[in-house]
Amino acid sequence: MNNKSLLVALGLAAVATLARADVNVGVLVSATGPAASLGIPEKNTFALMPTSIAGQKINYIILDDASDTTKAVTNTKKLISEDKVDAILGSTITPNSLAMIDVVAEAETPMISMAASARIIDPMDAKRRWVFKTPQNDAQMAVAIIEHMSKAGLKSVAYIGFSDAYGEGWWNEFSKVAEARGIKIVANERYNRSDTSVTGQVLKLMSANPEAVLIAGSGTPAALPQTTLKERGYKGLIYQTHGVANNDFLRVGGKSVEGTILPAGPVLVADQLPDSNPLKKSSLTYVHKYEAAYGAGSVSTFGAHAWDAGLLLANAIPIALKKANPGSKEFRAALRDALETTKELAGAHGVFNMTPQDHLGFDQRARVMVQIKDGKWKLEQ
């Protein structure tokens, strides 16, 4: 090869190298506001994510939506239009994630939500085909709670949930399963995440004399109805959703949350899982990484939802790179397609098996029943 040919070859190689931009990942978390106890461990988790995948540099652009729906939409638009992200991970809570769907669908940018409601991915349509999620569906967890209530012989339950999409989603799923199992819901109340008192709602619940109460909230605001119930002398069983599975809930609730029963992802009690559990290894991997960085006992199930979002993306990127270069419409579409074909990927919370109609892909391996005993999470055998 002569000098001229060599220079041309080198030039072409340089152009090919420059043509492949970094993979830019937009991250939205609720690191401040009412959902901060959920969003902070998620934000912390992104510091543990790989910065290189398949030889490709990965940039995480992290924004805080302050638990505010309007800000979540504004930040999503910014990440897409200004930062030219290839994918979006977030947001932390259901109302924000639902509000982001139109934006990502219009921009044809894949999104992996870290919020729980089944409505984020169901029913599948042209917009939701761009949206995936990592937390267990409220529908799946509602079944687990009702099964526990049935085994306990309960016949009546009262419900109190957030007055937003999270509380409404849980009401829709829980009430359907309760009716099917013959458990009567004798009261139905709502409250805001930012409320400082729920005395009126609790008095209505107690006047219905339920054998149990389900509180459908998330993070530390979910402790308020429970502390009020205890202060008013309620003696029945109290259930919470997987939205409270972090240590801040234990701290804020104190003695009032002792005895609470809830469904949760296996990562909450990873060290208590039997060795035969297929998720013990993958759950402990996250626990050990997080606690090595932030201290013993610091791990949170909400951070694990972020970890699983990162795993899904890391699994999809090498596949998408074979079809297109980052920064292009074609690469975003290839990422979406790769996410949809995820099979047998063991995460911290469950094993992902996606299909065109199921953008979560969890089965019953993704949940366990837990009770709070002596201020700690205890696996129910």
Summary of the structure (lengths in Angstrom):
residues: 381
radius of gyration: 22.1
end to end distance: 71.5
largest distance: 92.3
contacts: 1399
relative contact order: 0.13
helix: 49%
strand: 19%
